[in-house]
Amino acid sequence: MRGEEAFATGQVFQVKISEDRMAARLLIKPIEETKEANVRQLEALLASAGVRYGIQQELLAQIAENPQAFFLHR
């Protein structure tokens, strides 16, 4: 996805907004010692990127609890 980006502290979490601004993805950079973020921090990151609707709260809670489980393995 191309579009705007917003970074959290340490640039571990990244929000990618689609060009049509109808979709957003929360990316987690797979670094060895990923610091966990709480749900409020992730919500603030999404809000800073302009994401207001369609946020999957249950999924945010899972990401906050264990971000490593959401790493993409290449």
N, C-alpha and C positions, 0 to 999 in steps of 0.2 A: 504494500500500500504506500502510495506517496501522499504527501500532504504535510500538515503542521505537526510539530513535535513539542513535547514538554517533558522536562527531566526532573526526577526527584533528587533528593540529596544523594550525592555519590554517583549519580547517573546510573543507578542499578535498574530502576523502573523507568519505562518510556511509554508514552501514549502516542500512537499513530492514528491520525484522522484521515479518512478517505477524502479524495478530492471533492466528492459531492457532499461531504460532511454528514453523510447518513450512517456511517459506521466508524467505530473506533476499536482499536486493539490495545491491550495493555501488554507490553513486552517486558520480559525480565531477562536481564543480561546474566548469563550463567558464569558467575565468578565463584571462586572457591568458597569464600565466606560471605554469602549474601546475607545482609542484615534484613531481618524481618521488619516489615512495615505493618502498622495497624490499619484497620479498615478506614479510620478517619483520614489517615495520611494518604491512602490510595484514593479515597473520595476527593480529597483536596487536589491531588494530582490530576484526576479526571476533570474536575471543575476548572482547573487552571488551563486545561486544553479545550475548554468549551463544552465538555460533555455534561449534559443535564438530564437526559432521558435514556431509558433502556438499560440502566446499570443493573447488572445481576448481582444483587447483594450477597446471596449465598456463595457465589463464586468468589467475590472479593474476600469474604471471610476465609474461604479455603486458601486463597493465595496468601493472605496475611499470616495464616497459621503455618503454612509450609510452602514457601515460594519455590524451593528446589523441585517439588513435584511437578511444576509447570515449565521446567526447562525443556527446550527442544533439543533433542539429541541428534546431531548430524553425523 
